[in-house]
């Protein structure tokens, strides 16, 4: 699941409107609509606040199902060589 779907489901589970949840997070209802439609996502600063409010984790909000340390992680070093850890 994507953030948009997860956030919308969590909001609906609390029986809150987009306007009500916008007041909780001090953003406009239009911002909530954009989040729920996948047009934009909240900044990294507000993700822990959202997770705390819904009594969940940031990983869950982002749709991460297994801990990152158990997944294969690919990144590029400064020489742009692919490294796998």
LOMIDREN-198222 format. One line per 4 residues: number of its first residue (from 1); their letters; for each residue x, y, z of N, C-alpha, C, O, CB. Coordinates in steps of 0.2 Angstrom, whole numbers. Glycine has a CB too. Layout:
# LOMIDREN-198222
NUM = a = X/Y/Z/X/Y/Z/X/Y/Z/X/Y/Z/X/Y/Z  ... .
END
This chain:
# LOMIDREN-198222
1 = xxxx = 4/-6/0/0/0/0/4/6/0/10/6/3/-5/0/6  2/11/-3/5/18/-3/3/22/3/-2/21/6/4/21/-10  7/27/4/5/32/10/-2/34/9/-6/35/14/10/38/10  -4/36/3/-10/39/2/-16/35/4/-21/37/8/-11/41/-6 .
5 = xxxx = -15/28/2/-21/23/4/-21/22/12/-26/22/15/-20/17/1  -15/22/15/-14/20/22/-17/26/26/-20/25/31/-6/19/24  -15/32/24/-17/38/28/-24/39/27/-28/40/33/-14/44/25  -27/38/22/-35/38/21/-38/33/25/-43/35/28/-37/38/13 .
9 = xxxx = -36/27/25/-39/22/29/-38/23/36/-43/22/40/-35/15/28  -33/26/39/-32/28/46/-37/33/48/-40/33/53/-24/30/47  -37/38/43/-42/44/45/-49/41/45/-53/43/50/-41/49/39  -51/37/41/-58/34/41/-59/30/47/-65/30/49/-59/31/34 .
13 = xxxx = -54/26/49/-55/22/55/-56/26/61/-60/24/65/-48/18/56  -54/32/61/-56/37/67/-62/41/65/-64/45/69/-50/42/68  -65/40/60/-71/43/58/-70/51/58/-75/54/60/-77/41/63  -65/53/55/-63/60/54/-64/62/47/-62/58/42/-56/61/57 .
17 = xxxx = -66/68/46/-67/71/39/-60/74/37/-55/74/42/-72/77/38  -59/75/31/-52/78/29/-52/85/32/-46/87/34/-52/79/21  -57/89/33/-57/95/37/-54/94/44/-50/98/47/-63/99/36  -57/89/48/-56/88/55/-48/86/55/-45/88/60/-60/83/57 .
21 = xxxx = -46/82/51/-39/79/52/-34/85/50/-29/85/52/-38/73/47  -36/89/45/-32/95/43/-31/100/49/-26/103/50/-35/99/37  -36/100/54/-35/104/60/-30/101/64/-26/104/68/-42/105/63  -30/94/65/-26/91/69/-19/92/67/-14/93/72/-27/83/69 .
25 = xxxx = -17/92/61/-10/93/58/-9/100/56/-3/101/54/-9/88/53  -13/104/57/-12/111/56/-10/113/48/-6/116/47/-7/114/60  -14/109/44/-13/110/37/-20/111/34/-25/110/37/-10/104/33  -21/114/28/-27/115/25/-30/108/22/-27/103/21/-26/119/18 .
29 = xxxx = -37/108/22/-40/102/19/-38/100/12/-38/94/11/-48/103/19  -36/105/8/-33/104/2/-27/100/2/-26/95/-2/-32/110/-2  -23/101/7/-17/97/8/-18/90/10/-15/85/7/-12/100/14  -23/89/14/-25/82/16/-28/78/9/-26/73/8/-31/82/21 .
33 = xxxx = -32/82/5/-34/79/-1/-29/77/-5/-29/72/-8/-39/84/-4  -23/81/-6/-18/80/-10/-14/74/-8/-12/69/-11/-13/86/-10  -13/73/-1/-10/67/2/-14/61/0/-11/56/-2/-9/68/10  -21/61/1/-25/55/0/-25/53/-7/-27/48/-9/-32/56/3 .
37 = xxxx = -24/58/-12/-25/57/-19/-18/55/-22/-17/54/-28/-28/62/-23  -13/55/-18/-6/53/-20/-3/59/-24/2/58/-28/-6/47/-24  -6/65/-24/-3/71/-28/3/73/-24/8/75/-27/-8/76/-28  3/73/-18/9/75/-14/9/71/-7/5/67/-6/9/83/-12 .
41 = xxxx = 15/72/-4/16/68/3/18/73/8/21/78/6/21/62/2  17/72/14/19/76/20/27/76/20/30/72/18/16/74/26  29/82/23/36/82/23/39/77/29/35/75/33/38/89/26  45/76/28/48/71/33/47/73/40/47/69/45/55/70/31 .
45 = xxxx = 47/79/41/46/82/48/39/80/51/39/79/58/47/89/48  34/79/47/28/78/50/26/71/51/21/69/54/22/82/46  30/67/47/28/59/47/28/56/54/23/53/56/33/56/43  33/58/59/32/55/65/26/58/69/24/54/73/39/57/69 .
49 = xxxx = 24/64/68/18/66/71/12/63/69/8/61/73/18/74/70  12/62/63/6/58/60/6/51/63/1/48/65/6/58/52  12/47/63/12/41/65/10/40/73/6/36/75/19/38/65  12/45/76/11/45/84/3/46/84/0/43/89/14/51/87 .
53 = xxxx = 0/51/81/-7/52/81/-11/46/80/-16/44/83/-9/58/76  -9/42/75/-13/36/73/-10/30/76/-12/24/75/-12/35/65  -6/31/81/-3/25/85/0/20/81/-2/14/82/-8/23/90  4/22/76/7/17/71/15/19/71/17/24/74/4/17/65 .
57 = xxxx = 18/17/66/25/18/64/26/22/58/21/22/53/29/12/64  31/26/57/32/29/50/33/23/45/31/24/39/39/33/51  36/18/47/37/12/42/30/10/39/29/9/33/41/6/45  25/9/44/19/7/42/16/13/37/13/11/32/14/6/48 .
61 = xxxx = 16/19/39/14/24/35/17/24/28/13/26/23/15/31/38  23/22/27/26/22/21/25/16/17/28/15/12/34/24/22  22/11/20/21/4/17/26/0/17/27/-5/13/19/6/10  31/1/22/37/-4/23/34/-10/27/32/-9/33/43/0/26 .
65 = xxxx = 35/-16/24/32/-22/28/38/-25/32/36/-28/37/29/-26/23  44/-25/30/49/-28/34/55/-23/35/56/-19/32/52/-34/30  58/-24/41/63/-20/43/68/-19/37/70/-24/34/67/-22/49  71/-13/36/75/-11/31/82/-15/31/85/-17/26/77/-4/31 .
69 = xxxx = 84/-17/37/90/-21/38/89/-28/35/94/-32/34/92/-22/45  83/-31/34/82/-37/31/81/-37/23/81/-42/20/76/-40/34  81/-31/21/80/-30/14/87/-29/10/91/-27/14/75/-24/12  87/-30/4/93/-29/0/93/-21/-1/88/-18/-3/94/-33/-6 .
73 = xxxx = 99/-18/1/99/-11/0/105/-10/-5/110/-12/-5/101/-8/7  103/-6/-10/107/-4/-15/109/3/-15/104/7/-14/105/-6/-22  115/5/-16/116/13/-16/122/14/-20/126/9/-22/117/15/-9  124/20/-22/129/21/-26/134/25/-22/133/30/-18/127/26/-32 .
77 = xxxx = 141/23/-22/146/27/-19/148/33/-23/145/34/-28/152/22/-17  153/37/-20/155/43/-24/157/42/-31/157/46/-35/160/46/-20  160/36/-32/163/34/-39/157/32/-43/158/29/-49/168/29/-38  151/32/-41/145/29/-44/145/22/-46/143/20/-51/144/33/-51 .
81 = xxxx = 149/18/-42/149/11/-43/144/8/-38/142/10/-33/156/8/-40  140/3/-41/135/0/-37/137/-4/-32/142/-8/-33/130/-4/-42  135/-3/-26/137/-7/-20/131/-10/-17/126/-7/-16/141/-3/-15  131/-17/-15/126/-20/-12/128/-22/-5/134/-25/-4/124/-26/-16 .
85 = x = 124/-20/0/125/-23/7/120/-27/9/120/-29/15/127/-17/11 .
END
